């Protein structure tokens, strides 16, 4: 048996574990995440935070604009958490209460993933050249965390609710040598592609740099000879990163993910920037089904804008997949959107049970590039 995750062990003085706090009262449903992250080298740290409405993009910030020694960072972190808990924020508990009476209460785990911030093509060259940024393929699957606790293996979706796992995946995770662990990754069909490690044998490693967490993940996953459990390949040098980006683009893949090798794991998504970023070669959007099309295997879609519903065309539902009912949330891939909202070359990816209608806004849309072909027909997406 491999020894332990020694490389994840911090010295006697350790950063405080990252925390996610929730507040639900008086019509509010808010989340506040905070972490102590290594920053600038030489034993310096920053206290970062992100806050906002649950399920929306979080507004990021820092309590230490200039990195400080670890002892001071821990004091700032402790004071910040105390201030928030004094105002009624609590860890994990409200995750269950926010689903009270919905049938989901028993599935709430209080575990939320770190989400990716979209970037533009203009950002790519700088991230490829910077040795502190690593590159991974962006997979076209379902974001899923997996928690192993002795003989129990549980899937968790991006809303923090327990979800079923394919039997081969659950069996493969059950073979991991760690008695307890929490993985983050993407479920593509019957294969789980792990790309982060959040807990290792009961040790919360969120504050550890991503490079260390990824090494710990390799130690776990590489020891299991099962096709249903894999780790996501990662390019770390400028030459390899450029080759990977170009190859995935040529293969018409969904996109790439950039991750800062020194960053801690912070749940939620900052409004801008952040240590984990995504570039999509194809765009996708979570949409609400306005209504099934009469006599066709297609559904009419809509998004919200300033409180009103905006029609964005229709998409065909492939044979073998059930036609979703009105009000369902579905994921649709497309090349771009016309200014009026219609999607060009939409492809139905499937229903979403981990995204609510409130997240289905026009802010998701990637608009048609300026100077596009004049004969592009919006009706093609209807």
C-alpha positions as CSV (number, residue, x, y, z in Angstrom):
1,X,0.0,0.0,0.0
2,X,1.3,3.5,-0.8
3,X,2.6,5.2,2.4
4,X,0.5,8.3,2.9
5,X,-0.1,11.6,1.2
6,X,3.1,12.9,2.7
7,X,3.5,15.6,0.1
8,X,0.3,17.2,1.2
9,X,1.3,17.4,4.8
10,X,1.9,21.0,5.8
11,X,4.5,22.0,8.5
12,X,3.4,22.5,12.1
13,X,2.1,26.0,11.3
14,X,-0.6,25.4,8.7
15,X,-3.0,27.6,6.8
16,X,-6.6,27.5,8.2
17,X,-8.8,25.1,6.2
18,X,-10.9,26.9,3.6
19,X,-14.5,27.5,4.7
20,X,-17.8,28.0,2.9
21,X,-20.5,29.7,5.0
22,X,-24.2,30.1,4.2
23,X,-26.9,32.5,5.2
24,X,-30.6,31.9,4.6
25,X,-33.2,34.2,6.3
26,X,-35.5,37.1,5.4
27,X,-35.7,36.1,1.8
28,X,-31.9,35.9,1.4
29,X,-29.9,32.8,0.3
30,X,-26.2,33.8,0.4
31,X,-22.9,32.1,0.4
32,X,-19.5,33.4,1.7
33,X,-16.3,31.5,1.0
34,X,-12.9,32.3,2.5
35,X,-9.4,30.8,2.3
36,X,-5.8,31.3,3.2
37,X,-3.7,30.9,0.0
38,X,0.1,31.0,-0.6
39,X,0.9,34.1,-2.5
40,X,4.1,35.6,-3.7
41,X,6.5,33.0,-2.3
42,X,8.8,33.3,0.7
43,X,6.2,32.1,3.2
44,X,3.7,34.8,2.4
45,X,-0.1,34.3,2.2
46,X,-3.3,36.1,1.2
47,X,-6.7,35.8,2.8
48,X,-9.2,35.7,-0.1
49,X,-13.0,35.6,-0.1
50,X,-15.9,35.4,-2.5
51,X,-19.5,36.2,-1.8
52,X,-22.9,36.4,-3.4
53,X,-26.3,34.7,-3.9
54,X,-26.2,30.9,-3.9
55,X,-26.0,29.6,-7.5
56,X,-24.8,32.9,-9.0
57,X,-21.3,34.2,-9.8
58,X,-19.5,35.2,-6.6
59,X,-17.8,38.6,-6.1
60,X,-14.1,37.9,-5.2
61,X,-11.9,40.0,-3.0
62,X,-9.0,39.9,-0.5
63,X,-8.5,41.0,3.1
64,X,-4.7,41.2,2.5
65,X,-3.9,43.3,-0.6
66,X,-0.2,42.7,0.3
67,X,0.7,39.1,1.2
68,X,1.5,38.6,4.9
69,X,3.2,35.9,7.0
70,X,1.1,32.8,7.8
71,X,0.5,33.6,11.4
72,X,-1.0,37.0,10.5
73,X,-3.0,35.5,7.6
74,X,-4.5,33.0,10.0
75,X,-5.5,35.8,12.4
76,X,-7.1,37.8,9.7
77,X,-9.0,34.6,8.5
78,X,-10.2,33.8,12.0
79,X,-11.4,37.4,12.5
80,X,-13.3,37.3,9.2
81,X,-15.0,34.0,9.9
82,X,-16.0,35.2,13.4
83,X,-17.5,38.4,11.9
84,X,-19.6,36.3,9.5
85,X,-20.8,33.7,12.0
86,X,-21.8,36.6,14.3
87,X,-24.0,37.9,11.5
88,X,-25.8,34.5,11.2
89,X,-23.7,32.7,8.6
90,X,-23.1,29.0,9.4
91,X,-21.1,26.2,7.7
92,X,-23.0,23.5,5.9
93,X,-26.1,23.5,8.0
94,X,-28.1,25.9,5.8
95,X,-27.2,23.8,2.8
96,X,-29.8,21.3,4.0
97,X,-32.3,23.9,5.3
98,X,-32.2,25.7,1.9
99,X,-33.8,22.6,0.4
100,X,-36.2,22.0,3.3
101,X,-39.6,20.8,2.1
102,X,-38.4,20.1,-1.4
103,X,-37.6,16.4,-1.3
104,X,-33.9,17.3,-1.6
105,X,-33.3,18.0,2.1
106,X,-31.9,14.6,2.8
107,X,-29.6,14.9,-0.2
108,X,-27.9,18.1,0.8
109,X,-24.2,17.7,1.7
110,X,-22.9,21.2,2.1
111,X,-20.1,20.4,-0.3
112,X,-19.8,22.8,-3.3
113,X,-17.3,22.8,-6.1
114,X,-14.9,25.4,-7.3
115,X,-16.2,26.8,-10.6
116,X,-14.4,28.0,-13.7
117,X,-14.3,31.6,-14.9
118,X,-14.7,32.1,-18.7
119,X,-11.9,33.8,-20.6
120,X,-11.4,35.1,-24.1
121,X,-9.0,34.0,-26.8
122,X,-6.9,37.1,-26.1
123,X,-6.0,35.7,-22.7
124,X,-4.7,32.4,-24.0
125,X,-1.1,33.3,-25.1
126,X,-0.3,34.9,-21.7
127,X,-1.5,31.9,-19.8
128,X,0.3,29.4,-22.0
129,X,3.6,31.3,-21.6
130,X,3.2,31.6,-17.8
131,X,4.8,28.6,-16.0
132,X,2.5,29.0,-13.0
133,X,-0.6,28.1,-15.1
134,X,-1.3,24.5,-16.1
135,X,-3.6,23.3,-18.9
136,X,-6.1,20.5,-19.0
137,X,-8.8,19.4,-21.5
138,X,-12.3,20.7,-20.8
139,X,-14.5,17.6,-20.8
140,X,-18.0,17.5,-22.1
141,X,-19.7,15.7,-19.2
142,X,-21.4,16.3,-15.8
143,X,-19.4,18.0,-13.0
144,X,-19.4,15.6,-10.1
145,X,-17.6,15.3,-6.8
146,X,-17.2,11.8,-5.2
147,X,-16.9,11.2,-1.5
148,X,-15.5,7.9,-0.2
149,X,-16.0,7.2,3.5
150,X,-14.9,3.7,4.3
151,X,-17.2,1.4,2.3
152,X,-19.6,4.2,1.3
153,X,-19.1,6.0,-2.1
154,X,-21.4,8.9,-2.8
155,X,-21.7,11.3,-5.8
156,X,-22.3,15.0,-5.3
157,X,-23.5,17.4,-8.0
158,X,-22.6,21.0,-8.4
159,X,-25.5,22.1,-6.2
160,X,-24.2,20.0,-3.3
161,X,-26.9,17.3,-3.6
162,X,-26.1,13.6,-3.6
163,X,-26.6,11.8,-7.0
164,X,-26.3,8.2,-8.1
165,X,-23.0,7.0,-9.7
166,X,-22.5,4.4,-12.4
167,X,-21.8,1.1,-10.7
168,X,-18.3,0.7,-12.3
169,X,-17.3,4.2,-11.1
170,X,-18.5,3.6,-7.5
171,X,-16.6,0.2,-7.5
172,X,-13.4,1.8,-8.8
173,X,-13.5,4.6,-6.2
174,X,-14.1,2.0,-3.6
175,X,-10.7,0.5,-4.4
176,X,-8.8,3.7,-3.6
177,X,-6.3,3.0,-0.8
178,X,-7.4,6.1,1.2
179,X,-10.2,5.2,3.7
180,X,-11.7,8.6,3.3
181,X,-11.3,11.1,0.4
182,X,-13.2,13.6,-1.6
183,X,-12.5,13.9,-5.4
184,X,-13.6,16.5,-7.9
185,X,-13.9,15.7,-11.6
186,X,-16.2,15.2,-14.6
187,X,-18.4,12.2,-15.2
188,X,-18.5,11.4,-18.9
189,X,-20.8,8.5,-19.6
190,X,-19.6,5.7,-17.5
191,X,-16.1,7.1,-16.8
192,X,-15.1,9.4,-14.1
193,X,-12.2,11.8,-14.9
194,X,-10.8,13.2,-11.7
195,X,-8.9,16.4,-11.7
196,X,-8.7,17.6,-8.0
197,X,-8.4,16.2,-4.5
198,X,-10.2,18.0,-1.7
199,X,-9.9,15.6,1.2
200,X,-7.3,12.9,1.8
201,X,-7.9,10.5,4.7
202,X,-9.9,13.0,6.6
203,X,-7.4,15.8,6.0
204,X,-8.9,18.9,4.3
205,X,-6.4,19.8,1.7
206,X,-8.3,22.7,0.1
207,X,-5.6,25.2,1.3
208,X,-2.8,23.2,-0.3
209,X,-1.5,24.5,-3.7
210,X,-3.1,22.8,-6.7
211,X,0.2,21.2,-7.7
212,X,0.3,19.3,-4.4
213,X,-3.4,18.3,-4.6
214,X,-2.9,17.0,-8.1
215,X,0.1,15.0,-7.1
216,X,-1.9,13.5,-4.3
217,X,-4.7,12.7,-6.7
218,X,-2.3,10.8,-9.0
219,X,-1.0,8.8,-6.0
220,X,-4.6,7.7,-5.4
221,X,-6.0,7.1,-8.9
222,X,-3.0,5.7,-10.5
223,X,-3.0,2.7,-8.1
224,X,-6.5,1.6,-9.3
225,X,-6.5,-0.5,-12.5
226,X,-10.0,0.4,-13.6
227,X,-11.1,2.0,-16.9
228,X,-14.0,3.7,-15.1
229,X,-11.7,5.9,-13.0
230,X,-9.1,8.1,-14.7
231,X,-7.2,11.3,-13.9
232,X,-7.2,14.3,-16.3
233,X,-3.9,14.7,-18.2
234,X,-2.2,18.0,-17.5
235,X,0.3,20.0,-19.5
236,X,2.7,22.1,-17.4
237,X,5.3,23.5,-19.7
238,X,4.7,26.3,-22.3
239,X,5.6,23.9,-25.2
240,X,3.3,21.1,-24.0
241,X,0.5,23.6,-23.2
242,X,0.6,25.1,-26.6
243,X,0.6,21.6,-28.2
244,X,-2.4,20.5,-26.1
245,X,-4.4,23.7,-26.9
246,X,-3.8,23.4,-30.6
247,X,-4.5,19.7,-30.7
248,X,-7.8,20.0,-28.8
249,X,-8.9,22.8,-31.0
250,X,-8.1,20.7,-34.1
251,X,-10.1,17.9,-32.7
252,X,-13.1,20.2,-32.2
253,X,-13.0,19.5,-28.5
254,X,-15.1,21.5,-26.1
255,X,-12.2,23.6,-24.8
256,X,-9.4,23.9,-22.3
257,X,-9.0,24.7,-18.6
258,X,-6.2,26.8,-17.1
259,X,-5.4,26.2,-13.4
260,X,-2.9,28.1,-11.2
261,X,-0.5,25.6,-9.7
262,X,-0.2,27.5,-6.4
263,X,-3.9,28.2,-5.8
264,X,-6.0,26.8,-3.0
265,X,-9.4,25.3,-3.6
266,X,-12.2,27.9,-3.1
267,X,-15.8,26.9,-3.7
268,X,-17.9,29.0,-6.0
269,X,-17.0,31.2,-8.9
270,X,-15.5,34.7,-8.8
271,X,-17.1,37.3,-11.1
272,X,-13.8,37.8,-12.9
273,X,-10.3,36.3,-12.8
274,X,-9.7,33.5,-10.3
275,X,-7.3,30.6,-10.2
276,X,-9.3,28.3,-12.5
277,X,-10.4,29.5,-15.9
278,X,-12.0,28.0,-19.0
279,X,-11.8,28.7,-22.7
280,X,-14.6,27.1,-24.7
281,X,-14.1,26.4,-28.4
282,X,-17.8,25.8,-28.6
283,X,-20.2,27.7,-26.3
284,X,-22.9,26.1,-24.2
285,X,-25.8,27.5,-22.2
286,X,-28.3,26.2,-19.6
287,X,-31.7,27.0,-21.0
288,X,-35.3,26.6,-19.8
289,X,-37.7,24.6,-21.9
290,X,-40.6,26.9,-22.9
291,X,-42.6,24.1,-24.4
292,X,-42.1,20.9,-26.5
293,X,-42.7,21.5,-30.2
294,X,-45.9,20.0,-31.4
295,X,-45.4,16.9,-33.5
296,X,-41.6,17.2,-33.5
297,X,-38.7,15.8,-31.4
298,X,-37.6,19.3,-30.4
299,X,-38.2,21.9,-27.7
300,X,-38.5,25.7,-27.7
301,X,-36.0,27.4,-25.4
302,X,-35.9,30.6,-23.5
303,X,-33.6,32.5,-21.2
304,X,-34.4,35.4,-18.8
305,X,-33.2,39.0,-19.2
306,X,-34.1,41.7,-16.7
307,X,-36.9,39.6,-15.3
308,X,-38.6,38.7,-18.6
309,X,-38.4,35.5,-20.8
310,X,-36.5,35.8,-24.1
311,X,-37.1,33.1,-26.8
312,X,-33.8,31.8,-28.2
313,X,-35.1,29.3,-30.8
314,X,-35.5,25.5,-30.6
315,X,-33.2,22.5,-30.5
316,X,-33.8,18.9,-31.7
317,X,-33.8,16.2,-29.0
318,X,-31.8,13.1,-30.3
319,X,-33.6,9.8,-30.7
320,X,-33.4,7.7,-27.6
321,X,-33.5,10.6,-25.2
322,X,-36.7,11.7,-23.6
323,X,-38.2,15.0,-24.7
324,X,-38.0,17.3,-21.6
325,X,-41.2,18.9,-20.3
326,X,-41.9,22.7,-20.1
327,X,-40.0,24.2,-17.2
328,X,-37.1,21.8,-17.4
329,X,-33.5,23.0,-17.5
330,X,-31.4,21.6,-20.4
331,X,-27.8,22.2,-21.6
332,X,-27.4,23.2,-25.3
333,X,-24.1,23.6,-27.2
334,X,-23.9,26.1,-30.0
335,X,-21.4,28.0,-32.1
336,X,-22.6,31.5,-31.2
337,X,-25.8,33.5,-30.6
338,X,-27.4,36.2,-32.8
339,X,-28.0,39.6,-31.1
340,X,-31.7,38.8,-30.9
341,X,-30.9,35.7,-28.9
342,X,-31.3,32.8,-31.4
343,X,-28.7,30.1,-31.1
344,X,-26.7,29.1,-34.2
345,X,-26.1,25.4,-34.8
346,X,-27.6,24.3,-31.4
347,X,-26.9,20.7,-30.2
348,X,-28.9,19.2,-27.4
349,X,-26.6,17.8,-24.6
350,X,-29.2,16.7,-22.1
351,X,-31.3,17.7,-19.1
352,X,-29.7,19.4,-16.0
353,X,-30.8,18.5,-12.5
354,X,-28.0,20.6,-10.9
355,X,-28.8,24.0,-12.4
356,X,-31.9,26.0,-11.5
357,X,-34.0,28.2,-13.8
358,X,-32.6,31.4,-12.0
359,X,-29.2,30.6,-13.6
360,X,-30.6,30.5,-17.1
361,X,-30.0,34.1,-18.2
362,X,-28.9,35.8,-21.4
363,X,-25.6,36.7,-19.7
364,X,-24.4,33.2,-20.6
365,X,-24.6,33.8,-24.4
366,X,-21.6,34.1,-26.6
367,X,-22.7,36.6,-29.3
368,X,-22.0,36.3,-33.0
369,X,-18.6,37.8,-33.8
370,X,-18.5,41.1,-35.7
371,X,-18.2,40.7,-39.4
372,X,-19.8,37.3,-39.6
373,X,-21.2,35.9,-42.8
374,X,-24.2,37.9,-44.0
375,X,-26.1,34.9,-45.1
376,X,-26.2,33.3,-41.7
377,X,-29.8,32.6,-41.1
378,X,-31.2,32.9,-37.5
379,X,-34.0,30.6,-38.5
380,X,-31.4,27.8,-38.7
381,X,-31.5,27.6,-35.0
382,X,-35.3,27.6,-34.6
